[in-house]
Amino acid sequence: MITLSGINPNMIANNLTPGQPIHPGELIKDEIEYRGISQKNLAAEIGIPASVLNAVLNGKRAVTTEYALLFEAALGIDADIWLKIQSDYNKQVAKSDPSFMARINRIRNVAAFL
């Protein structure tokens, strides 16, 4: 977490959590649209079915390590960036699930007494 003297660390832009999780596929979709690359052509270039690429770009499928490496090869954007965004997305989705967070809190309460 970034800190600055006299400023609440939760109010620094790099420390804020977006209200809606951003799936990395949305960003990849923006990138290929900006570059004028069709989904069909990108799918053919990286060797995956167009339906799979479409699912990734629409946030219905995760960006796996393999996909991240394929996107890195095709777009020149480091795979670690896509994997970090996917990890952050997964964590934010998990934290927004009330039943999962209740489970986490129960575990923390039990662990506090061990």
Secondary structure, DSSP 8 states (H G I E B T S, - for coil): ---BTTB-GGGSGGG---SS---HHHHHHHHHHHHT--HHHHHHHHTS-HHHHHHHHTTSS---HHHHHHHHHHH---HHHHHHHHHHHHHHHHHT-HHHHHHHHHHHHHHHT-
